[in-house]
Amino acid sequence: MKKIGFLSFGHWSASPGSQTRSASDVLLQSIDLAVAAEEVGADGAYFRVHHFANQLGSPFPLLAAAGAKTSRIELGTGVIDMRYENPMYMAEDAGAADLIAGGRLQLGVSRGSPESVIDGYRYFGYDAPEGMTMADVARNNTEVFLKVIDGARFAEPNPRPMFPNAHPGPLEITPQSPGLRDRIWWGAGSDATAVWAAEQGMNLMSSTLKQDESGEPLHVQQRKQIEKFHEAWTAAGHERTPRTSVSRSIFALVSDQDRAYFGPGGGEREDTVGVIDDYRAVFGRSYIGEPDELVEELRRDEAIEAADTLLLTVPNQLGVDYVASQLEAIITHVAPALGWR
């Protein structure tokens, strides 16, 4: 069984045809989409986090609300930019949202990608100390976050508190949600950061783009990245089995509406190469076709084969009903033929 979920960037705009014309539309429809995805048999509802943009931002109110409305589906992020986060406050939010969801959060975190403003983290009150980069800050914030959600007791208690302390000695961040530490993922854009994630005991999340380290197709580079992650995980001696995910744009043409949206000329049918954060990156292609065509093309994607979880990037501005129909089409017509169901 391969877990299949969706990844929404949560765009909104007043452009013609958009069914998400405001932030309110996106937030409420994102909750409805998580419910609909659960009903059609999807395994995960994941949301991208971007700042200073007409896209989903702070994830925890959304995750908590979706958790209260669903019962089975995993709820996650892909990814939270740790350059912008206070790891203590984030630990409180994450613990509370995970408890509301009954332990179903799968939180993807990372150094993040270029945002809509220059050095946006500075407006949130963060900057790199001398001798460090913001990538270092993101990793340090992540390490602190991992420790405190794992129950680390570090805060000196007040000897005369307003209310009795829960126990003698240093205090921990509350609320704690058992098992959350094992459900943190690192969004790795390179082989080296995938290895670092394994050493830290985090699951691996690989997106639709990656630093181009060999000139090979994205799916080949991601398959090798997953292999290096597993090797590093074994070498680190972790006891549990880790999880790995890849994201893909996949659209099944099963109706006239599908063909109108994604027929000839829709999407990039080949990998592309560009520059992001001053390094060469390879961006993944879109998979678009009739179900039998998709089956044959997806069989050749080595990274999907290697990963245990597939996240389908979805066009959220087309509305809940349409996105749910696409998820159902892939789960019903494509996944069984590939052995995923």
TORKOL-4160 file (C-alpha; in steps of 0.2 Angstrom, whole numbers, padded with zeros to 4 digits, m for minus):
341
<pt num="1" X="0000" Y="0000" Z="0000"/>
<pt num="2" X="0006" Y="0017" Z="m0005"/>
<pt num="3" X="m0001" Y="0032" Z="0005"/>
<pt num="4" X="m0009" Y="0045" Z="m0007"/>
<pt num="5" X="m0013" Y="0062" Z="m0001"/>
<pt num="6" X="m0014" Y="0080" Z="m0008"/>
<pt num="7" X="m0003" Y="0095" Z="m0007"/>
<pt num="8" X="m0012" Y="0112" Z="m0008"/>
<pt num="9" X="m0003" Y="0129" Z="m0010"/>
<pt num="10" X="m0019" Y="0137" Z="m0005"/>
<pt num="11" X="m0019" Y="0151" Z="m0018"/>
<pt num="12" X="m0033" Y="0164" Z="m0019"/>
<pt num="13" X="m0036" Y="0178" Z="m0031"/>
<pt num="14" X="m0051" Y="0187" Z="m0039"/>
<pt num="15" X="m0046" Y="0181" Z="m0057"/>
<pt num="16" X="m0059" Y="0174" Z="m0068"/>
<pt num="17" X="m0063" Y="0156" Z="m0064"/>
<pt num="18" X="m0056" Y="0156" Z="m0047"/>
<pt num="19" X="m0067" Y="0148" Z="m0034"/>
<pt num="20" X="m0056" Y="0155" Z="m0020"/>
<pt num="21" X="m0057" Y="0173" Z="m0021"/>
<pt num="22" X="m0052" Y="0177" Z="m0003"/>
<pt num="23" X="m0042" Y="0171" Z="0012"/>
<pt num="24" X="m0058" Y="0165" Z="0020"/>
<pt num="25" X="m0063" Y="0155" Z="0004"/>
<pt num="26" X="m0046" Y="0146" Z="0005"/>
<pt num="27" X="m0047" Y="0142" Z="0023"/>
<pt num="28" X="m0065" Y="0136" Z="0023"/>
<pt num="29" X="m0063" Y="0126" Z="0007"/>
<pt num="30" X="m0046" Y="0118" Z="0013"/>
<pt num="31" X="m0056" Y="0111" Z="0028"/>
<pt num="32" X="m0070" Y="0105" Z="0016"/>
<pt num="33" X="m0056" Y="0097" Z="0004"/>
<pt num="34" X="m0049" Y="0087" Z="0019"/>
<pt num="35" X="m0066" Y="0080" Z="0023"/>
<pt num="36" X="m0069" Y="0077" Z="0004"/>
<pt num="37" X="m0052" Y="0068" Z="0002"/>
<pt num="38" X="m0056" Y="0057" Z="0017"/>
<pt num="39" X="m0072" Y="0052" Z="0009"/>
<pt num="40" X="m0065" Y="0047" Z="m0007"/>
<pt num="41" X="m0051" Y="0037" Z="0001"/>
<pt num="42" X="m0036" Y="0048" Z="0001"/>
<pt num="43" X="m0024" Y="0046" Z="0015"/>
<pt num="44" X="m0017" Y="0063" Z="0018"/>
<pt num="45" X="m0021" Y="0082" Z="0017"/>
<pt num="46" X="m0006" Y="0093" Z="0016"/>
<pt num="47" X="m0004" Y="0112" Z="0015"/>
<pt num="48" X="0010" Y="0123" Z="0009"/>
<pt num="49" X="0015" Y="0137" Z="0020"/>
<pt num="50" X="0020" Y="0154" Z="0012"/>
<pt num="51" X="0022" Y="0171" Z="0020"/>
<pt num="52" X="0018" Y="0188" Z="0012"/>
<pt num="53" X="0007" Y="0180" Z="m0002"/>
<pt num="54" X="m0011" Y="0176" Z="m0006"/>
<pt num="55" X="m0008" Y="0158" Z="0000"/>
<pt num="56" X="m0010" Y="0148" Z="0016"/>
<pt num="57" X="0001" Y="0155" Z="0030"/>
<pt num="58" X="0000" Y="0150" Z="0048"/>
<pt num="59" X="m0005" Y="0132" Z="0047"/>
<pt num="60" X="m0011" Y="0127" Z="0065"/>
<pt num="61" X="m0028" Y="0134" Z="0065"/>
<pt num="62" X="m0032" Y="0126" Z="0049"/>
<pt num="63" X="m0024" Y="0109" Z="0054"/>
<pt num="64" X="m0034" Y="0110" Z="0071"/>
<pt num="65" X="m0050" Y="0114" Z="0062"/>
<pt num="66" X="m0048" Y="0100" Z="0049"/>
<pt num="67" X="m0043" Y="0088" Z="0063"/>
<pt num="68" X="m0060" Y="0092" Z="0072"/>
<pt num="69" X="m0069" Y="0088" Z="0055"/>
<pt num="70" X="m0061" Y="0072" Z="0050"/>
<pt num="71" X="m0057" Y="0056" Z="0059"/>
<pt num="72" X="m0045" Y="0046" Z="0048"/>
<pt num="73" X="m0035" Y="0056" Z="0036"/>
<pt num="74" X="m0017" Y="0062" Z="0040"/>
<pt num="75" X="m0015" Y="0081" Z="0041"/>
<pt num="76" X="0001" Y="0089" Z="0037"/>
<pt num="77" X="0012" Y="0103" Z="0030"/>
<pt num="78" X="0024" Y="0104" Z="0016"/>
<pt num="79" X="0033" Y="0113" Z="0022"/>
<pt num="80" X="0034" Y="0126" Z="0037"/>
<pt num="81" X="0048" Y="0138" Z="0034"/>
<pt num="82" X="0058" Y="0136" Z="0050"/>
<pt num="83" X="0067" Y="0153" Z="0047"/>
<pt num="84" X="0051" Y="0161" Z="0052"/>
<pt num="85" X="0047" Y="0151" Z="0068"/>
<pt num="86" X="0048" Y="0152" Z="0086"/>
<pt num="87" X="0051" Y="0134" Z="0090"/>
<pt num="88" X="0044" Y="0135" Z="0108"/>
<pt num="89" X="0027" Y="0143" Z="0102"/>
<pt num="90" X="0027" Y="0132" Z="0087"/>
<pt num="91" X="0028" Y="0117" Z="0099"/>
<pt num="92" X="0013" Y="0123" Z="0109"/>
<pt num="93" X="0003" Y="0125" Z="0093"/>
<pt num="94" X="0008" Y="0108" Z="0086"/>
<pt num="95" X="0005" Y="0099" Z="0102"/>
<pt num="96" X="m0013" Y="0107" Z="0103"/>
<pt num="97" X="m0017" Y="0104" Z="0085"/>
<pt num="98" X="m0011" Y="0086" Z="0086"/>
<pt num="99" X="m0022" Y="0082" Z="0101"/>
<pt num="100" X="m0037" Y="0089" Z="0093"/>
<pt num="101" X="m0033" Y="0078" Z="0077"/>
<pt num="102" X="m0031" Y="0063" Z="0088"/>
<pt num="103" X="m0012" Y="0061" Z="0084"/>
<pt num="104" X="m0014" Y="0062" Z="0065"/>
<pt num="105" X="m0002" Y="0077" Z="0061"/>
<pt num="106" X="0012" Y="0074" Z="0049"/>
<pt num="107" X="0022" Y="0090" Z="0050"/>
<pt num="108" X="0034" Y="0094" Z="0036"/>
<pt num="109" X="0047" Y="0108" Z="0040"/>
<pt num="110" X="0062" Y="0114" Z="0031"/>
<pt num="111" X="0073" Y="0129" Z="0028"/>
<pt num="112" X="0060" Y="0135" Z="0016"/>
<pt num="113" X="0061" Y="0143" Z="m0002"/>
<pt num="114" X="0062" Y="0161" Z="m0008"/>
<pt num="115" X="0047" Y="0171" Z="m0002"/>
<pt num="116" X="0038" Y="0186" Z="m0009"/>
<pt num="117" X="0049" Y="0199" Z="0001"/>
<pt num="118" X="0067" Y="0200" Z="0003"/>
<pt num="119" X="0073" Y="0192" Z="0020"/>
<pt num="120" X="0055" Y="0191" Z="0026"/>
<pt num="121" X="0060" Y="0182" Z="0042"/>
<pt num="122" X="0067" Y="0199" Z="0048"/>
<pt num="123" X="0050" Y="0206" Z="0049"/>
<pt num="124" X="0045" Y="0192" Z="0060"/>
<pt num="125" X="0059" Y="0197" Z="0072"/>
<pt num="126" X="0073" Y="0184" Z="0066"/>
<pt num="127" X="0090" Y="0186" Z="0059"/>
<pt num="128" X="0106" Y="0175" Z="0058"/>
<pt num="129" X="0119" Y="0178" Z="0072"/>
<pt num="130" X="0136" Y="0183" Z="0067"/>
<pt num="131" X="0145" Y="0168" Z="0058"/>
<pt num="132" X="0128" Y="0159" Z="0054"/>
<pt num="133" X="0117" Y="0158" Z="0040"/>
<pt num="134" X="0098" Y="0158" Z="0040"/>
<pt num="135" X="0099" Y="0140" Z="0034"/>
<pt num="136" X="0109" Y="0137" Z="0051"/>
<pt num="137" X="0095" Y="0146" Z="0060"/>
<pt num="138" X="0082" Y="0135" Z="0052"/>
<pt num="139" X="0091" Y="0119" Z="0057"/>
<pt num="140" X="0094" Y="0125" Z="0075"/>
<pt num="141" X="0076" Y="0130" Z="0077"/>
<pt num="142" X="0071" Y="0113" Z="0071"/>
<pt num="143" X="0083" Y="0104" Z="0083"/>
<pt num="144" X="0075" Y="0114" Z="0097"/>
<pt num="145" X="0057" Y="0110" Z="0091"/>
<pt num="146" X="0061" Y="0092" Z="0090"/>
<pt num="147" X="0068" Y="0091" Z="0108"/>
<pt num="148" X="0054" Y="0101" Z="0116"/>
<pt num="149" X="0040" Y="0091" Z="0108"/>
<pt num="150" X="0049" Y="0075" Z="0114"/>
<pt num="151" X="0046" Y="0081" Z="0132"/>
<pt num="152" X="0063" Y="0089" Z="0136"/>
<pt num="153" X="0062" Y="0097" Z="0153"/>
<pt num="154" X="0072" Y="0113" Z="0153"/>
<pt num="155" X="0063" Y="0128" Z="0161"/>
<pt num="156" X="0067" Y="0133" Z="0179"/>
<pt num="157" X="0051" Y="0133" Z="0189"/>
<pt num="158" X="0044" Y="0147" Z="0199"/>
<pt num="159" X="0045" Y="0142" Z="0218"/>
<pt num="160" X="0029" Y="0151" Z="0221"/>
<pt num="161" X="0019" Y="0148" Z="0205"/>
<pt num="162" X="0001" Y="0155" Z="0204"/>
<pt num="163" X="m0004" Y="0136" Z="0201"/>
<pt num="164" X="0005" Y="0121" Z="0207"/>
<pt num="165" X="0018" Y="0114" Z="0196"/>
<pt num="166" X="0014" Y="0097" Z="0188"/>
<pt num="167" X="0030" Y="0089" Z="0195"/>
<pt num="168" X="0046" Y="0094" Z="0204"/>
<pt num="169" X="0061" Y="0100" Z="0194"/>
<pt num="170" X="0062" Y="0109" Z="0177"/>
<pt num="171" X="0046" Y="0111" Z="0167"/>
<pt num="172" X="0042" Y="0106" Z="0149"/>
<pt num="173" X="0032" Y="0114" Z="0135"/>
<pt num="174" X="0014" Y="0109" Z="0136"/>
<pt num="175" X="0003" Y="0102" Z="0129"/>
<pt num="176" X="0013" Y="0087" Z="0124"/>
<pt num="177" X="0006" Y="0075" Z="0111"/>
<pt num="178" X="0013" Y="0057" Z="0112"/>
<pt num="179" X="0021" Y="0051" Z="0096"/>
<pt num="180" X="0022" Y="0068" Z="0087"/>
<pt num="181" X="0041" Y="0068" Z="0087"/>
<pt num="182" X="0040" Y="0053" Z="0075"/>
<pt num="183" X="0029" Y="0062" Z="0063"/>
<pt num="184" X="0040" Y="0076" Z="0059"/>
<pt num="185" X="0047" Y="0077" Z="0041"/>
<pt num="186" X="0061" Y="0087" Z="0033"/>
<pt num="187" X="0059" Y="0095" Z="0016"/>
<pt num="188" X="0076" Y="0091" Z="0008"/>
<pt num="189" X="0081" Y="0100" Z="m0007"/>
<pt num="190" X="0098" Y="0091" Z="m0009"/>
<pt num="191" X="0106" Y="0074" Z="m0005"/>
<pt num="192" X="0116" Y="0082" Z="0010"/>
<pt num="193" X="0100" Y="0089" Z="0019"/>
<pt num="194" X="0092" Y="0072" Z="0016"/>
<pt num="195" X="0106" Y="0064" Z="0025"/>
<pt num="196" X="0105" Y="0077" Z="0039"/>
<pt num="197" X="0086" Y="0073" Z="0041"/>
<pt num="198" X="0090" Y="0055" Z="0043"/>
<pt num="199" X="0103" Y="0058" Z="0056"/>
<pt num="200" X="0090" Y="0069" Z="0066"/>
<pt num="201" X="0077" Y="0055" Z="0065"/>
<pt num="202" X="0065" Y="0064" Z="0054"/>
<pt num="203" X="0055" Y="0057" Z="0039"/>
<pt num="204" X="0060" Y="0063" Z="0022"/>
<pt num="205" X="0049" Y="0074" Z="0011"/>
<pt num="206" X="0055" Y="0078" Z="m0007"/>
<pt num="207" X="0046" Y="0090" Z="m0017"/>
<pt num="208" X="0043" Y="0094" Z="m0036"/>
<pt num="209" X="0060" Y="0102" Z="m0037"/>
<pt num="210" X="0078" Y="0098" Z="m0031"/>
<pt num="211" X="0095" Y="0104" Z="m0032"/>
<pt num="212" X="0102" Y="0097" Z="m0048"/>
<pt num="213" X="0117" Y="0087" Z="m0042"/>
<pt num="214" X="0120" Y="0076" Z="m0057"/>
<pt num="215" X="0110" Y="0082" Z="m0072"/>
<pt num="216" X="0099" Y="0067" Z="m0072"/>
<pt num="217" X="0080" Y="0067" Z="m0072"/>
<pt num="218" X="0072" Y="0073" Z="m0056"/>
<pt num="219" X="0064" Y="0056" Z="m0052"/>
<pt num="220" X="0081" Y="0047" Z="m0054"/>
<pt num="221" X="0090" Y="0060" Z="m0043"/>
<pt num="222" X="0075" Y="0059" Z="m0030"/>
<pt num="223" X="0077" Y="0040" Z="m0030"/>
<pt num="224" X="0095" Y="0041" Z="m0026"/>
<pt num="225" X="0091" Y="0054" Z="m0013"/>
<pt num="226" X="0079" Y="0042" Z="m0004"/>
<pt num="227" X="0092" Y="0028" Z="m0005"/>
<pt num="228" X="0105" Y="0040" Z="0003"/>
<pt num="229" X="0092" Y="0044" Z="0017"/>
<pt num="230" X="0089" Y="0026" Z="0021"/>
<pt num="231" X="0108" Y="0022" Z="0022"/>
<pt num="232" X="0110" Y="0037" Z="0034"/>
<pt num="233" X="0095" Y="0032" Z="0044"/>
<pt num="234" X="0102" Y="0014" Z="0046"/>
<pt num="235" X="0119" Y="0021" Z="0050"/>
<pt num="236" X="0112" Y="0032" Z="0064"/>
<pt num="237" X="0104" Y="0017" Z="0072"/>
<pt num="238" X="0086" Y="0023" Z="0074"/>
<pt num="239" X="0074" Y="0009" Z="0079"/>
<pt num="240" X="0058" Y="0014" Z="0070"/>
<pt num="241" X="0055" Y="0013" Z="0051"/>
<pt num="242" X="0056" Y="0030" Z="0043"/>
<pt num="243" X="0044" Y="0037" Z="0030"/>
<pt num="244" X="0048" Y="0045" Z="0013"/>
<pt num="245" X="0037" Y="0056" Z="0002"/>
<pt num="246" X="0038" Y="0064" Z="m0015"/>
<pt num="247" X="0026" Y="0077" Z="m0023"/>
<pt num="248" X="0020" Y="0076" Z="m0041"/>
<pt num="249" X="0007" Y="0085" Z="m0052"/>
<pt num="250" X="m0004" Y="0071" Z="m0059"/>
<pt num="251" X="m0020" Y="0074" Z="m0068"/>
<pt num="252" X="m0031" Y="0060" Z="m0075"/>
<pt num="253" X="m0042" Y="0064" Z="m0090"/>
<pt num="254" X="m0058" Y="0055" Z="m0087"/>
<pt num="255" X="m0071" Y="0069" Z="m0091"/>
<pt num="256" X="m0073" Y="0083" Z="m0104"/>
<pt num="257" X="m0070" Y="0095" Z="m0089"/>
<pt num="258" X="m0053" Y="0087" Z="m0086"/>
<pt num="259" X="m0049" Y="0088" Z="m0104"/>
<pt num="260" X="m0054" Y="0106" Z="m0105"/>
<pt num="261" X="m0043" Y="0110" Z="m0090"/>
<pt num="262" X="m0028" Y="0099" Z="m0094"/>
<pt num="263" X="m0029" Y="0093" Z="m0111"/>
<pt num="264" X="m0016" Y="0097" Z="m0125"/>
<pt num="265" X="m0004" Y="0111" Z="m0119"/>
<pt num="266" X="m0008" Y="0109" Z="m0101"/>
<pt num="267" X="0007" Y="0108" Z="m0089"/>
<pt num="268" X="0025" Y="0104" Z="m0092"/>
<pt num="269" X="0027" Y="0087" Z="m0100"/>
<pt num="270" X="0046" Y="0087" Z="m0097"/>
<pt num="271" X="0057" Y="0092" Z="m0082"/>
<pt num="272" X="0064" Y="0109" Z="m0083"/>
<pt num="273" X="0080" Y="0117" Z="m0076"/>
<pt num="274" X="0081" Y="0134" Z="m0067"/>
<pt num="275" X="0090" Y="0144" Z="m0054"/>
<pt num="276" X="0083" Y="0146" Z="m0036"/>
<pt num="277" X="0093" Y="0153" Z="m0022"/>
<pt num="278" X="0108" Y="0154" Z="m0033"/>
<pt num="279" X="0109" Y="0136" Z="m0037"/>
<pt num="280" X="0104" Y="0125" Z="m0052"/>
<pt num="281" X="0087" Y="0116" Z="m0048"/>
<pt num="282" X="0078" Y="0103" Z="m0058"/>
<pt num="283" X="0059" Y="0105" Z="m0058"/>
<pt num="284" X="0048" Y="0090" Z="m0061"/>
<pt num="285" X="0036" Y="0087" Z="m0075"/>
<pt num="286" X="0017" Y="0086" Z="m0075"/>
<pt num="287" X="0009" Y="0069" Z="m0078"/>
<pt num="288" X="m0007" Y="0071" Z="m0088"/>
<pt num="289" X="m0017" Y="0058" Z="m0098"/>
<pt num="290" X="m0030" Y="0045" Z="m0099"/>
<pt num="291" X="m0029" Y="0033" Z="m0084"/>
<pt num="292" X="m0020" Y="0019" Z="m0094"/>
<pt num="293" X="m0007" Y="0032" Z="m0101"/>
<pt num="294" X="m0004" Y="0038" Z="m0083"/>
<pt num="295" X="m0001" Y="0020" Z="m0077"/>
<pt num="296" X="0012" Y="0017" Z="m0090"/>
<pt num="297" X="0021" Y="0034" Z="m0087"/>
<pt num="298" X="0021" Y="0032" Z="m0068"/>
<pt num="299" X="0028" Y="0015" Z="m0069"/>
<pt num="300" X="0044" Y="0023" Z="m0075"/>
<pt num="301" X="0045" Y="0036" Z="m0061"/>
<pt num="302" X="0059" Y="0028" Z="m0049"/>
<pt num="303" X="0056" Y="0041" Z="m0035"/>
<pt num="304" X="0037" Y="0037" Z="m0034"/>
<pt num="305" X="0042" Y="0018" Z="m0033"/>
<pt num="306" X="0054" Y="0021" Z="m0020"/>
<pt num="307" X="0044" Y="0032" Z="m0008"/>
<pt num="308" X="0030" Y="0026" Z="0003"/>
<pt num="309" X="0019" Y="0042" Z="0001"/>
<pt num="310" X="0014" Y="0051" Z="m0014"/>
<pt num="311" X="0007" Y="0069" Z="m0012"/>
<pt num="312" X="m0003" Y="0076" Z="m0027"/>
<pt num="313" X="m0001" Y="0094" Z="m0030"/>
<pt num="314" X="m0019" Y="0101" Z="m0033"/>
<pt num="315" X="m0026" Y="0116" Z="m0041"/>
<pt num="316" X="m0036" Y="0122" Z="m0026"/>
<pt num="317" X="m0043" Y="0137" Z="m0036"/>
<pt num="318" X="m0054" Y="0125" Z="m0046"/>
<pt num="319" X="m0064" Y="0121" Z="m0031"/>
<pt num="320" X="m0067" Y="0107" Z="m0018"/>
<pt num="321" X="m0078" Y="0097" Z="m0030"/>
<pt num="322" X="m0067" Y="0097" Z="m0044"/>
<pt num="323" X="m0051" Y="0093" Z="m0034"/>
<pt num="324" X="m0060" Y="0079" Z="m0025"/>
<pt num="325" X="m0065" Y="0072" Z="m0042"/>
<pt num="326" X="m0047" Y="0072" Z="m0047"/>
<pt num="327" X="m0041" Y="0063" Z="m0031"/>
<pt num="328" X="m0055" Y="0050" Z="m0033"/>
<pt num="329" X="m0050" Y="0047" Z="m0052"/>
<pt num="330" X="m0032" Y="0044" Z="m0047"/>
<pt num="331" X="m0036" Y="0033" Z="m0032"/>
<pt num="332" X="m0050" Y="0023" Z="m0042"/>
<pt num="333" X="m0042" Y="0022" Z="m0060"/>
<pt num="334" X="m0023" Y="0023" Z="m0058"/>
<pt num="335" X="m0018" Y="0017" Z="m0041"/>
<pt num="336" X="m0025" Y="m0001" Z="m0042"/>
<pt num="337" X="m0016" Y="m0004" Z="m0058"/>
<pt num="338" X="0001" Y="0002" Z="m0051"/>
<pt num="339" X="m0001" Y="m0009" Z="m0035"/>
<pt num="340" X="m0004" Y="0006" Z="m0024"/>
<pt num="341" X="m0021" Y="0000" Z="m0019"/>
